[in-house]
Structure formats: structure tokens, C-alpha cells
Amino acid sequence: DLSVAAALGQSLVDGYTAAYVSFDRHRRMLQDELRDFRESRYEDIHLRATVASYLFPELYPADPNWDPVTYAGYRPARTRVSPLPVPYDASGSHPLLTDLEAAVTSGEAAHLLRQLGLWSLRHRPLHALSTGEGRKLLLVDSLLSKPSMLVLDEAFDGLDEVTRQELHAALRQMFDSSTGDSALVTVTHRLEDLVPSPTHVLMLGEGETRREYSVGTWSSMESSVRSFFERESAAKFKSASKPPAAVGAVDSSSEPLIEFNAITIKYGETSVFDNLSWTVRTGEKWIVVGGNGTGKSTLLELITGDNVQGYRQDVRLFGRRKGTGESIWDIKKQLGTISTELHMDYVDFADPRSYRYTTAWEVICSGFFDTVGLYQAPTPVQTPDPIGTFWRREITWCGKCAQHVCSKS
């Protein structure tokens, strides 16, 4: 378990620095951005922290409306995720953003943004980035810092194949052109993410107790590593259920659960959906396919009620048009959702800094009440012994039920 996040951007030993790309760093970036926005005196009409302001916090524009003589009250410290003193739809041509625009459109920053497909998103708010786009931003930030050591902790999770290949190419370019003064540590569950090819290996969880380890050069341990990944892959296929048998067409007259009628979603000048029509009926099984940044998360947010633009559109859920008096909980109690955003929300809730102790069992039971966190005890009817025993076994062997959520991968 590598814990170098605390040393991010700081000196590990005089003259040496480390950069860290992971799910947890991504989560903390979004958590800190939301906190800074809420603590600021800016409103929704202002532009929240963007790709450009995150990469170049030293070029944060001066607030023309701030007067230290007349200003009264608490003024939060400015950070790299602070909201900007410009309108929410400001572009790089805005007078207060010219320095940021110049920085992100020149030199190594411009090259990396183009290479990873973030060029057109350089002034997009952090909270509006997709999972893949946010992960790419963290990698750009890490590469620009020219770290002595770069740690990638499952950094490719949640990324589509095209994005993964783009990140692989950027890493190869960085380390193939380096003079040997940069180290790379990769933690991954996929053999194809070992890019560039490693020189050394640390294998954990070996032996009957899974507490032993092996360490050595890649040339001496390559076969062991490949065997490990093959065993992991075989175990996944063995535990996976058989593909479902082909089924006939669902009756087109069955009850519609979700109806999108010519919906259009825009953020400033950026269009996510344009006249999208989509209906999901009882008994249907849909797969939604698309690369990072194509609107998959936005689609989910329109269903769950987490995107306010849905209330201006012809969206019907469970037979009722959205915005006709239903509460968000009326919608969510009919949905089961698993997503990166929900994972982040729960880890944020259970963050040890909030002095909450949330166990895996409590996470499961909170599903009865559509809440993040368990605020009332489940009844014996909700958790009869056969169900309780089953779920305690399913979340990795009973003993982990009582473990803190933040201790889990």
C-alpha cells in the first residue's frame, strides 16, 4: 500500500519530489473544489476552478471587485481550486483570463493538453469533467511538475481504451526521453497498463497467508508476474456468470420507465446532447457505450435528479414528468445505482477527517433508506438472517464487514 499522497508536490528529500495519480487524489481534488466554492463569496454566476487555473494557480486573476479597505468578513485562503472572479461562461478571451490562456496554449502544457484530448476543455470547470478527463488532468499536472518519482495507483481505472492508449503514449514519451533521473511506480491489476516496461517488480500478498512478498528485477520475475495476471484473469472468468441466453424482443407496449424526448444539454457553448430521444421499457436491458467525455455520467445524472438541467427538459421517469412536484427521493427510491460518483460521495462521507466511522455493513444497509450514511437501524424484516449472512459473506468474508469504508480499495 503506497502512501505518498501526503508528499505530493513536496520535497521528499532535498531536491526530490513525487507526483501521485489515483482515484483518491481525483476524489480529493473534487472534494476540495466543492468546499472552496461553498466557502467563497462567489455565486453560480461565477466560473468555478478550471483546467487552466488548476494547472497554473500562480496566474490566478486578481478580483477587480475586492477592496481590502471596505471588505468585511471571512475571506478564504486562495487555492488552486478556488472559483474565479469571472462569469461562469467566460472563455480564454476574457481580459482576466489572458495570462491563463497564454500559459495553457504554449510550451509543454499545450503539447500535453493536445495529446490527451484536453485542449478544447482548458477552461472547463473541474466539476464538469468526466472521470477520464479528470484523471487525464491529474496526469498532465504530474508530468508538468517533472517529478523525481511518479506514482500511478490504479490510475487507468474508469478510462476507455482510447484514453488509456493516450496515457500510455504520454508515459512512454516521458520516460523514453528522460535521462534516467525519474522513477515510475505503477500499481495496477492489468498487465497492459505496465507502460513503459518495468525494470523491477514488488509482488505482495504471496504465500498461504498472503503476507509474503517477492522483489527482484523484471527479467528475473517477468514470468511470475505474467502468471499472476493470468491467474487473476482466470479467477474472474470462473466466478463470472455465463452469458445470458438470447431473448426475444420486449413487447413495445410494455411500461416505459425512462423517457427522454428531444432533450438538449449544454454547458456554455459546449453541447453534450442535442435532441436526444431515448426510452427504456420494463424488461429491457440496455448498454450505454461511449468514450470518456461523451455524456454517460450526464445521462445518469438526468435520471437520478443530480443534474438540474433535466427539469427544463421533457424527461419522464416511472410514468411522471420530471419537475411536476416529485422529490429527488421519490425518484431515487426506485433506482439502484453504482457509479464512480457514488463511490466518491461515500468515501467523502466516511473520510476520517469528518470523525465518522462508517462500516461496510452500514453502507449496505443504507440502501434500504436511499441515504449516504446509515441514520436508522434496519429492521429484522429488512435483514433476516439468511440475507444478512449472504451479504456478510459476499463482501469479502464476514470479518471485513466491520472495517472502515476508507480502509477498502
Solvent accessible surface area in square Angstrom, and as a share of the most:
residue,aa,sasa,rsa
1,D,158,0.82
2,L,65,0.33
3,S,95,0.62
4,V,29,0.17
5,A,43,0.33
6,A,94,0.73
7,A,22,0.17
8,L,56,0.28
9,G,60,0.58
10,Q,112,0.50
11,S,70,0.45
12,L,74,0.37
13,V,102,0.59
14,D,130,0.67
15,G,76,0.73
16,Y,124,0.47
17,T,47,0.27
18,A,2,0.02
19,A,4,0.03
20,Y,12,0.05
21,V,2,0.01
22,S,3,0.02
23,F,47,0.20
24,D,48,0.25
25,R,18,0.06
26,H,5,0.02
27,R,6,0.02
28,R,83,0.30
29,M,10,0.04
30,L,48,0.24
31,Q,44,0.20
32,D,38,0.20
33,E,2,0.01
34,L,64,0.32
35,R,106,0.39
36,D,12,0.06
37,F,25,0.10
38,R,177,0.65
39,E,81,0.36
40,S,22,0.14
41,R,148,0.54
42,Y,44,0.17
43,E,105,0.47
44,D,116,0.60
45,I,108,0.55
46,H,43,0.19
47,L,4,0.02
48,R,43,0.16
49,A,0,0.00
50,T,0,0.00
51,V,0,0.00
52,A,0,0.00
53,S,4,0.03
54,Y,9,0.04
55,L,14,0.07
56,F,37,0.15
57,P,47,0.29
58,E,128,0.57
59,L,59,0.29
60,Y,31,0.12
61,P,11,0.07
62,A,80,0.62
63,D,30,0.15
64,P,92,0.58
65,N,135,0.69
66,W,92,0.32
67,D,61,0.32
68,P,87,0.55
69,V,134,0.77
70,T,105,0.61
71,Y,62,0.24
72,A,73,0.57
73,G,60,0.57
74,Y,146,0.56
75,R,106,0.39
76,P,31,0.20
77,A,84,0.65
78,R,146,0.53
79,T,52,0.30
80,R,77,0.28
81,V,8,0.04
82,S,11,0.07
83,P,3,0.02
84,L,1,0.00
85,P,14,0.09
86,V,3,0.01
87,P,65,0.41
88,Y,126,0.48
89,D,87,0.45
90,A,14,0.11
91,S,59,0.38
92,G,12,0.11
93,S,95,0.62
94,H,47,0.21
95,P,107,0.67
96,L,54,0.27
97,L,1,0.00
98,T,69,0.40
99,D,89,0.46
100,L,1,0.01
101,E,36,0.16
102,A,62,0.48
103,A,20,0.16
104,V,0,0.00
105,T,46,0.27
106,S,62,0.40
107,G,62,0.60
108,E,76,0.34
109,A,4,0.03
110,A,11,0.09
111,H,77,0.34
112,L,6,0.03
113,L,0,0.00
114,R,143,0.52
115,Q,51,0.23
116,L,0,0.00
117,G,44,0.42
118,L,0,0.00
119,W,57,0.20
120,S,94,0.61
121,L,20,0.10
122,R,47,0.17
123,H,29,0.13
124,R,37,0.13
125,P,27,0.17
126,L,1,0.01
127,H,88,0.39
128,A,28,0.21
129,L,23,0.11
130,S,24,0.15
131,T,21,0.12
132,G,0,0.00
133,E,12,0.05
134,G,0,0.00
135,R,4,0.02
136,K,12,0.05
137,L,0,0.00
138,L,0,0.00
139,L,3,0.02
140,V,0,0.00
141,D,18,0.10
142,S,2,0.01
143,L,8,0.04
144,L,45,0.23
145,S,68,0.44
146,K,137,0.58
147,P,3,0.02
148,S,27,0.18
149,M,45,0.20
150,L,1,0.00
151,V,2,0.01
152,L,3,0.02
153,D,34,0.17
154,E,29,0.13
155,A,4,0.03
156,F,5,0.02
157,D,55,0.29
158,G,56,0.54
159,L,13,0.06
160,D,34,0.18
161,E,98,0.44
162,V,104,0.60
163,T,6,0.03
164,R,30,0.11
165,Q,91,0.40
166,E,48,0.22
167,L,3,0.01
168,H,4,0.02
169,A,42,0.33
170,A,3,0.02
171,L,0,0.00
172,R,104,0.38
173,Q,88,0.39
174,M,35,0.16
175,F,29,0.12
176,D,106,0.55
177,S,84,0.54
178,S,40,0.26
179,T,124,0.72
180,G,69,0.66
181,D,107,0.55
182,S,30,0.19
183,A,51,0.39
184,L,47,0.23
185,V,49,0.28
186,T,38,0.22
187,V,55,0.32
188,T,22,0.13
189,H,108,0.48
190,R,65,0.24
191,L,52,0.26
192,E,96,0.43
193,D,0,0.00
194,L,35,0.18
195,V,11,0.06
196,P,29,0.18
197,S,81,0.52
198,P,36,0.23
199,T,99,0.57
200,H,123,0.55
201,V,19,0.11
202,L,105,0.52
203,M,20,0.09
204,L,105,0.52
205,G,26,0.25
206,E,51,0.23
207,G,44,0.42
208,E,179,0.80
209,T,92,0.54
210,R,162,0.59
211,R,198,0.72
212,E,101,0.45
213,Y,142,0.54
214,S,42,0.27
215,V,106,0.61
216,G,21,0.20
217,T,60,0.35
218,W,35,0.12
219,S,101,0.65
220,S,80,0.52
221,M,20,0.09
222,E,54,0.24
223,S,81,0.53
224,S,52,0.34
225,V,10,0.06
226,R,101,0.37
227,S,45,0.29
228,F,61,0.26
229,F,23,0.10
230,E,119,0.53
231,R,142,0.52
232,E,62,0.28
233,S,47,0.30
234,A,61,0.47
235,A,59,0.46
236,K,122,0.52
237,F,159,0.66
238,K,181,0.77
239,S,96,0.62
240,A,62,0.48
241,S,103,0.66
242,K,179,0.76
243,P,117,0.73
244,P,122,0.77
245,A,86,0.67
246,A,109,0.84
247,V,119,0.68
248,G,63,0.60
249,A,109,0.85
250,V,54,0.31
251,D,91,0.47
252,S,88,0.57
253,S,91,0.59
254,S,25,0.16
255,E,106,0.47
256,P,36,0.23
257,L,55,0.28
258,I,17,0.09
259,E,41,0.18
260,F,1,0.00
261,N,56,0.29
262,A,58,0.45
263,I,0,0.00
264,T,40,0.23
265,I,0,0.00
266,K,105,0.44
267,Y,80,0.30
268,G,42,0.40
269,E,174,0.78
270,T,56,0.33
271,S,57,0.37
272,V,37,0.21
273,F,28,0.12
274,D,101,0.52
275,N,101,0.52
276,L,55,0.27
277,S,76,0.49
278,W,36,0.13
279,T,43,0.25
280,V,19,0.11
281,R,67,0.24
282,T,65,0.38
283,G,49,0.47
284,E,54,0.24
285,K,174,0.74
286,W,136,0.48
287,I,143,0.73
288,V,71,0.41
289,V,124,0.71
290,G,29,0.28
291,G,28,0.27
292,N,33,0.17
293,G,37,0.35
294,T,76,0.44
295,G,12,0.11
296,K,77,0.33
297,S,41,0.26
298,T,15,0.09
299,L,17,0.08
300,L,58,0.29
301,E,51,0.23
302,L,0,0.00
303,I,16,0.08
304,T,9,0.05
305,G,8,0.07
306,D,82,0.43
307,N,10,0.05
308,V,112,0.64
309,Q,21,0.09
310,G,0,0.00
311,Y,88,0.33
312,R,173,0.63
313,Q,29,0.13
314,D,36,0.19
315,V,0,0.00
316,R,84,0.31
317,L,8,0.04
318,F,51,0.21
319,G,64,0.61
320,R,114,0.42
321,R,95,0.35
322,K,5,0.02
323,G,48,0.46
324,T,75,0.44
325,G,70,0.67
326,E,28,0.12
327,S,49,0.32
328,I,53,0.27
329,W,136,0.48
330,D,55,0.29
331,I,8,0.04
332,K,52,0.22
333,K,128,0.54
334,Q,99,0.44
335,L,50,0.25
336,G,81,0.78
337,T,43,0.25
338,I,174,0.88
339,S,25,0.16
340,T,42,0.25
341,E,66,0.30
342,L,66,0.33
343,H,81,0.36
344,M,13,0.06
345,D,77,0.40
346,Y,19,0.07
347,V,15,0.09
348,D,34,0.18
349,F,35,0.15
350,A,0,0.00
351,D,4,0.02
352,P,83,0.52
353,R,137,0.50
354,S,42,0.27
355,Y,208,0.79
356,R,107,0.39
357,Y,144,0.55
358,T,6,0.03
359,T,19,0.11
360,A,10,0.08
361,W,46,0.16
362,E,55,0.24
363,V,45,0.26
364,I,51,0.26
365,C,1,0.01
366,S,3,0.02
367,G,56,0.53
368,F,92,0.38
369,F,44,0.19
370,D,48,0.25
371,T,44,0.26
372,V,52,0.30
373,G,0,0.00
374,L,51,0.26
375,Y,152,0.58
376,Q,109,0.48
377,A,83,0.65
378,P,33,0.21
379,T,66,0.38
380,P,114,0.72
381,V,132,0.76
382,Q,49,0.22
383,T,32,0.18
384,P,47,0.30
385,D,111,0.57
386,P,100,0.63
387,I,80,0.41
388,G,2,0.02
389,T,66,0.38
390,F,82,0.34
391,W,106,0.37
392,R,84,0.31
393,R,130,0.48
394,E,91,0.41
395,I,41,0.21
396,T,49,0.29
397,W,185,0.65
398,C,80,0.48
399,G,61,0.58
400,K,80,0.34
401,C,10,0.06
402,A,68,0.53
403,Q,72,0.32
404,H,27,0.12
405,V,20,0.11
406,C,44,0.27
407,S,76,0.49
408,K,72,0.30
409,S,144,0.93
